[in-house]
Amino acid sequence: MNNLLLRAGQLAGLLGILLMAVSVAARLTGRYALGDFQIGTLLLASVGGLAVGCFLMLWSIADRAQR
């Protein structure tokens, strides 16, 4: 369980960072939308991914400390 939480947290954090990089790069080129999504929405989703990743990794650390 602990290993699953750790890997899921790393994956969610990595996806959040990648989405943030794409959103920032698109906005710096002057685009306000990417596909059907506005850049602000993509940035908000990337922050959500980072928050979920942090939560899962914290849960993994807390589970490890309990044992």
Backbone atoms as SQL, in Angstrom:
CREATE TABLE atoms (id INTEGER PRIMARY KEY, chain TEXT, resi INTEGER, resn TEXT, atom TEXT, x REAL, y REAL, z REAL);
INSERT INTO atoms VALUES
  (1, 'A', 1, 'MET', 'N', 0.835, -1.197, 0.000),
  (2, 'A', 1, 'MET', 'CA', 0.000, 0.000, 0.000),
  (3, 'A', 1, 'MET', 'C', 0.873, 1.251, 0.000),
  (4, 'A', 2, 'ASN', 'N', 1.918, 1.208, 0.831),
  (5, 'A', 2, 'ASN', 'CA', 2.789, 2.362, 0.945),
  (6, 'A', 2, 'ASN', 'C', 3.487, 2.662, -0.383),
  (7, 'A', 3, 'ASN', 'N', 3.943, 1.610, -1.059),
  (8, 'A', 3, 'ASN', 'CA', 4.617, 1.795, -2.337),
  (9, 'A', 3, 'ASN', 'C', 3.654, 2.336, -3.394),
  (10, 'A', 4, 'LEU', 'N', 2.400, 1.880, -3.348),
  (11, 'A', 4, 'LEU', 'CA', 1.389, 2.360, -4.289),
  (12, 'A', 4, 'LEU', 'C', 1.105, 3.847, -4.078),
  (13, 'A', 5, 'LEU', 'N', 0.985, 4.267, -2.816),
  (14, 'A', 5, 'LEU', 'CA', 0.752, 5.686, -2.520),
  (15, 'A', 5, 'LEU', 'C', 1.921, 6.544, -2.997),
  (16, 'A', 6, 'LEU', 'N', 3.136, 6.052, -2.766),
  (17, 'A', 6, 'LEU', 'CA', 4.317, 6.800, -3.166),
  (18, 'A', 6, 'LEU', 'C', 4.377, 6.949, -4.680),
  (19, 'A', 7, 'ARG', 'N', 4.160, 5.869, -5.412),
  (20, 'A', 7, 'ARG', 'CA', 4.206, 5.934, -6.888),
  (21, 'A', 7, 'ARG', 'C', 3.071, 6.781, -7.454),
  (22, 'A', 8, 'ALA', 'N', 1.883, 6.671, -6.883),
  (23, 'A', 8, 'ALA', 'CA', 0.754, 7.487, -7.353),
  (24, 'A', 8, 'ALA', 'C', 1.016, 8.963, -7.094),
  (25, 'A', 9, 'GLY', 'N', 1.615, 9.284, -5.955),
  (26, 'A', 9, 'GLY', 'CA', 1.957, 10.669, -5.654),
  (27, 'A', 9, 'GLY', 'C', 3.000, 11.213, -6.601),
  (28, 'A', 10, 'GLN', 'N', 3.993, 10.402, -6.918),
  (29, 'A', 10, 'GLN', 'CA', 5.023, 10.835, -7.858),
  (30, 'A', 10, 'GLN', 'C', 4.438, 11.045, -9.254),
  (31, 'A', 11, 'LEU', 'N', 3.564, 10.147, -9.667),
  (32, 'A', 11, 'LEU', 'CA', 2.947, 10.264, -10.989),
  (33, 'A', 11, 'LEU', 'C', 2.048, 11.498, -11.077),
  (34, 'A', 12, 'ALA', 'N', 1.232, 11.735, -10.052),
  (35, 'A', 12, 'ALA', 'CA', 0.346, 12.905, -10.056),
  (36, 'A', 12, 'ALA', 'C', 1.167, 14.191, -10.054),
  (37, 'A', 13, 'GLY', 'N', 2.226, 14.233, -9.272),
  (38, 'A', 13, 'GLY', 'CA', 3.084, 15.413, -9.245),
  (39, 'A', 13, 'GLY', 'C', 3.773, 15.649, -10.575),
  (40, 'A', 14, 'LEU', 'N', 4.257, 14.586, -11.200),
  (41, 'A', 14, 'LEU', 'CA', 4.923, 14.715, -12.495),
  (42, 'A', 14, 'LEU', 'C', 3.949, 15.194, -13.573),
  (43, 'A', 15, 'LEU', 'N', 2.741, 14.648, -13.576),
  (44, 'A', 15, 'LEU', 'CA', 1.736, 15.098, -14.540),
  (45, 'A', 15, 'LEU', 'C', 1.368, 16.569, -14.314),
  (46, 'A', 16, 'GLY', 'N', 1.290, 16.973, -13.041),
  (47, 'A', 16, 'GLY', 'CA', 1.012, 18.370, -12.733),
  (48, 'A', 16, 'GLY', 'C', 2.114, 19.291, -13.231),
  (49, 'A', 17, 'ILE', 'N', 3.355, 18.885, -13.042),
  (50, 'A', 17, 'ILE', 'CA', 4.490, 19.700, -13.503),
  (51, 'A', 17, 'ILE', 'C', 4.509, 19.784, -15.026),
  (52, 'A', 18, 'LEU', 'N', 4.263, 18.662, -15.704),
  (53, 'A', 18, 'LEU', 'CA', 4.252, 18.674, -17.167),
  (54, 'A', 18, 'LEU', 'C', 3.123, 19.545, -17.717),
  (55, 'A', 19, 'LEU', 'N', 1.944, 19.442, -17.114),
  (56, 'A', 19, 'LEU', 'CA', 0.819, 20.268, -17.555),
  (57, 'A', 19, 'LEU', 'C', 1.098, 21.746, -17.300),
  (58, 'A', 20, 'MET', 'N', 1.760, 22.042, -16.190),
  (59, 'A', 20, 'MET', 'CA', 2.103, 23.428, -15.892),
  (60, 'A', 20, 'MET', 'C', 3.113, 23.961, -16.902),
  (61, 'A', 21, 'ALA', 'N', 4.098, 23.152, -17.264),
  (62, 'A', 21, 'ALA', 'CA', 5.102, 23.586, -18.235),
  (63, 'A', 21, 'ALA', 'C', 4.467, 23.863, -19.599),
  (64, 'A', 22, 'VAL', 'N', 3.558, 22.994, -20.014),
  (65, 'A', 22, 'VAL', 'CA', 2.871, 23.195, -21.296),
  (66, 'A', 22, 'VAL', 'C', 2.012, 24.451, -21.246),
  (67, 'A', 23, 'SER', 'N', 1.315, 24.661, -20.138),
  (68, 'A', 23, 'SER', 'CA', 0.443, 25.831, -20.009),
  (69, 'A', 23, 'SER', 'C', 1.244, 27.124, -20.008),
  (70, 'A', 24, 'VAL', 'N', 2.339, 27.146, -19.282),
  (71, 'A', 24, 'VAL', 'CA', 3.169, 28.354, -19.227),
  (72, 'A', 24, 'VAL', 'C', 3.793, 28.637, -20.588),
  (73, 'A', 25, 'ALA', 'N', 4.273, 27.591, -21.255),
  (74, 'A', 25, 'ALA', 'CA', 4.861, 27.787, -22.580),
  (75, 'A', 25, 'ALA', 'C', 3.828, 28.311, -23.572),
  (76, 'A', 26, 'ALA', 'N', 2.613, 27.781, -23.507),
  (77, 'A', 26, 'ALA', 'CA', 1.560, 28.252, -24.410),
  (78, 'A', 26, 'ALA', 'C', 1.202, 29.706, -24.117),
  (79, 'A', 27, 'ARG', 'N', 1.146, 30.065, -22.849),
  (80, 'A', 27, 'ARG', 'CA', 0.782, 31.432, -22.494),
  (81, 'A', 27, 'ARG', 'C', 1.880, 32.416, -22.882),
  (82, 'A', 28, 'LEU', 'N', 3.145, 31.994, -22.762),
  (83, 'A', 28, 'LEU', 'CA', 4.252, 32.871, -23.141),
  (84, 'A', 28, 'LEU', 'C', 4.303, 33.114, -24.644),
  (85, 'A', 29, 'THR', 'N', 3.731, 32.204, -25.417),
  (86, 'A', 29, 'THR', 'CA', 3.674, 32.411, -26.862),
  (87, 'A', 29, 'THR', 'C', 2.472, 33.255, -27.265),
  (88, 'A', 30, 'GLY', 'N', 1.654, 33.664, -26.311),
  (89, 'A', 30, 'GLY', 'CA', 0.540, 34.553, -26.607),
  (90, 'A', 30, 'GLY', 'C', -0.796, 33.861, -26.792),
  (91, 'A', 31, 'ARG', 'N', -0.871, 32.595, -26.523),
  (92, 'A', 31, 'ARG', 'CA', -2.135, 31.873, -26.670),
  (93, 'A', 31, 'ARG', 'C', -2.950, 31.990, -25.392),
  (94, 'A', 32, 'TYR', 'N', -4.240, 32.129, -25.549),
  (95, 'A', 32, 'TYR', 'CA', -5.155, 32.191, -24.416),
  (96, 'A', 32, 'TYR', 'C', -5.921, 30.888, -24.228),
  (97, 'A', 33, 'ALA', 'N', -5.835, 30.012, -25.221),
  (98, 'A', 33, 'ALA', 'CA', -6.522, 28.728, -25.140),
  (99, 'A', 33, 'ALA', 'C', -5.649, 27.674, -25.793),
  (100, 'A', 34, 'LEU', 'N', -5.795, 26.472, -25.297),
  (101, 'A', 34, 'LEU', 'CA', -5.073, 25.329, -25.858),
  (102, 'A', 34, 'LEU', 'C', -6.116, 24.240, -26.063),
  (103, 'A', 35, 'GLY', 'N', -6.452, 23.993, -27.305),
  (104, 'A', 35, 'GLY', 'CA', -7.571, 23.101, -27.597),
  (105, 'A', 35, 'GLY', 'C', -8.862, 23.796, -27.213),
  (106, 'A', 36, 'ASP', 'N', -9.686, 23.139, -26.426),
  (107, 'A', 36, 'ASP', 'CA', -10.942, 23.730, -25.961),
  (108, 'A', 36, 'ASP', 'C', -10.829, 24.316, -24.565),
  (109, 'A', 37, 'PHE', 'N', -9.640, 24.301, -23.985),
  (110, 'A', 37, 'PHE', 'CA', -9.451, 24.766, -22.610),
  (111, 'A', 37, 'PHE', 'C', -8.688, 26.070, -22.574),
  (112, 'A', 38, 'GLN', 'N', -9.108, 26.962, -21.680),
  (113, 'A', 38, 'GLN', 'CA', -8.352, 28.188, -21.478),
  (114, 'A', 38, 'GLN', 'C', -7.108, 27.872, -20.663),
  (115, 'A', 39, 'ILE', 'N', -6.080, 28.694, -20.828),
  (116, 'A', 39, 'ILE', 'CA', -4.805, 28.445, -20.160),
  (117, 'A', 39, 'ILE', 'C', -4.963, 28.507, -18.639),
  (118, 'A', 40, 'GLY', 'N', -5.793, 29.400, -18.151),
  (119, 'A', 40, 'GLY', 'CA', -6.023, 29.492, -16.706),
  (120, 'A', 40, 'GLY', 'C', -6.606, 28.205, -16.136),
  (121, 'A', 41, 'THR', 'N', -7.480, 27.573, -16.902),
  (122, 'A', 41, 'THR', 'CA', -8.058, 26.305, -16.469),
  (123, 'A', 41, 'THR', 'C', -6.992, 25.219, -16.413),
  (124, 'A', 42, 'LEU', 'N', -6.103, 25.195, -17.386),
  (125, 'A', 42, 'LEU', 'CA', -5.025, 24.209, -17.389),
  (126, 'A', 42, 'LEU', 'C', -4.053, 24.441, -16.240),
  (127, 'A', 43, 'LEU', 'N', -3.774, 25.702, -15.943),
  (128, 'A', 43, 'LEU', 'CA', -2.903, 25.994, -14.802),
  (129, 'A', 43, 'LEU', 'C', -3.554, 25.566, -13.498),
  (130, 'A', 44, 'LEU', 'N', -4.845, 25.766, -13.375),
  (131, 'A', 44, 'LEU', 'CA', -5.560, 25.338, -12.179),
  (132, 'A', 44, 'LEU', 'C', -5.547, 23.817, -12.049),
  (133, 'A', 45, 'ALA', 'N', -5.699, 23.114, -13.158),
  (134, 'A', 45, 'ALA', 'CA', -5.632, 21.646, -13.135),
  (135, 'A', 45, 'ALA', 'C', -4.234, 21.172, -12.756),
  (136, 'A', 46, 'SER', 'N', -3.214, 21.879, -13.195),
  (137, 'A', 46, 'SER', 'CA', -1.850, 21.476, -12.847),
  (138, 'A', 46, 'SER', 'C', -1.578, 21.690, -11.358),
  (139, 'A', 47, 'VAL', 'N', -2.099, 22.762, -10.790),
  (140, 'A', 47, 'VAL', 'CA', -1.957, 22.976, -9.346),
  (141, 'A', 47, 'VAL', 'C', -2.697, 21.886, -8.582),
  (142, 'A', 48, 'GLY', 'N', -3.852, 21.473, -9.093),
  (143, 'A', 48, 'GLY', 'CA', -4.593, 20.374, -8.476),
  (144, 'A', 48, 'GLY', 'C', -3.804, 19.071, -8.523),
  (145, 'A', 49, 'GLY', 'N', -3.150, 18.803, -9.646),
  (146, 'A', 49, 'GLY', 'CA', -2.321, 17.607, -9.749),
  (147, 'A', 49, 'GLY', 'C', -1.163, 17.624, -8.776),
  (148, 'A', 50, 'LEU', 'N', -0.543, 18.780, -8.627),
  (149, 'A', 50, 'LEU', 'CA', 0.552, 18.900, -7.667),
  (150, 'A', 50, 'LEU', 'C', 0.050, 18.717, -6.235),
  (151, 'A', 51, 'ALA', 'N', -1.121, 19.261, -5.935),
  (152, 'A', 51, 'ALA', 'CA', -1.680, 19.124, -4.585),
  (153, 'A', 51, 'ALA', 'C', -2.026, 17.662, -4.285),
  (154, 'A', 52, 'VAL', 'N', -2.602, 16.958, -5.247),
  (155, 'A', 52, 'VAL', 'CA', -2.914, 15.542, -5.054),
  (156, 'A', 52, 'VAL', 'C', -1.632, 14.742, -4.871),
  (157, 'A', 53, 'GLY', 'N', -0.616, 15.044, -5.659),
  (158, 'A', 53, 'GLY', 'CA', 0.661, 14.361, -5.514),
  (159, 'A', 53, 'GLY', 'C', 1.278, 14.583, -4.145),
  (160, 'A', 54, 'CYS', 'N', 1.237, 15.809, -3.656),
  (161, 'A', 54, 'CYS', 'CA', 1.770, 16.108, -2.321),
  (162, 'A', 54, 'CYS', 'C', 0.975, 15.375, -1.241),
  (163, 'A', 55, 'PHE', 'N', -0.344, 15.362, -1.379),
  (164, 'A', 55, 'PHE', 'CA', -1.178, 14.673, -0.399),
  (165, 'A', 55, 'PHE', 'C', -0.874, 13.181, -0.355),
  (166, 'A', 56, 'LEU', 'N', -0.750, 12.552, -1.520),
  (167, 'A', 56, 'LEU', 'CA', -0.486, 11.114, -1.557),
  (168, 'A', 56, 'LEU', 'C', 0.893, 10.788, -0.987),
  (169, 'A', 57, 'MET', 'N', 1.870, 11.622, -1.291),
  (170, 'A', 57, 'MET', 'CA', 3.208, 11.365, -0.747),
  (171, 'A', 57, 'MET', 'C', 3.239, 11.600, 0.758),
  (172, 'A', 58, 'LEU', 'N', 2.513, 12.593, 1.241),
  (173, 'A', 58, 'LEU', 'CA', 2.423, 12.818, 2.679),
  (174, 'A', 58, 'LEU', 'C', 1.727, 11.651, 3.365),
  (175, 'A', 59, 'TRP', 'N', 0.697, 11.123, 2.735),
  (176, 'A', 59, 'TRP', 'CA', -0.004, 9.959, 3.260),
  (177, 'A', 59, 'TRP', 'C', 0.942, 8.759, 3.342),
  (178, 'A', 60, 'SER', 'N', 1.778, 8.616, 2.331),
  (179, 'A', 60, 'SER', 'CA', 2.765, 7.536, 2.324),
  (180, 'A', 60, 'SER', 'C', 3.761, 7.692, 3.472),
  (181, 'A', 61, 'ILE', 'N', 4.223, 8.902, 3.716),
  (182, 'A', 61, 'ILE', 'CA', 5.170, 9.150, 4.806),
  (183, 'A', 61, 'ILE', 'C', 4.510, 8.896, 6.150),
  (184, 'A', 62, 'ALA', 'N', 3.274, 9.326, 6.313),
  (185, 'A', 62, 'ALA', 'CA', 2.564, 9.128, 7.575),
  (186, 'A', 62, 'ALA', 'C', 2.313, 7.635, 7.827),
  (187, 'A', 63, 'ASP', 'N', 1.997, 6.888, 6.761),
  (188, 'A', 63, 'ASP', 'CA', 1.761, 5.458, 6.897),
  (189, 'A', 63, 'ASP', 'C', 3.058, 4.743, 7.282),
  (190, 'A', 64, 'ARG', 'N', 4.165, 5.199, 6.720),
  (191, 'A', 64, 'ARG', 'CA', 5.457, 4.598, 7.029),
  (192, 'A', 64, 'ARG', 'C', 5.865, 4.891, 8.473),
  (193, 'A', 65, 'ALA', 'N', 5.572, 6.095, 8.949),
  (194, 'A', 65, 'ALA', 'CA', 5.947, 6.480, 10.316),
  (195, 'A', 65, 'ALA', 'C', 5.100, 5.744, 11.349),
  (196, 'A', 66, 'GLN', 'N', 3.892, 5.346, 10.982),
  (197, 'A', 66, 'GLN', 'CA', 3.002, 4.651, 11.907),
  (198, 'A', 66, 'GLN', 'C', 3.484, 3.233, 12.205),
  (199, 'A', 67, 'ARG', 'N', 4.176, 2.651, 11.261),
  (200, 'A', 67, 'ARG', 'CA', 4.608, 1.246, 11.419),
  (201, 'A', 67, 'ARG', 'C', 5.821, 1.127, 12.243);
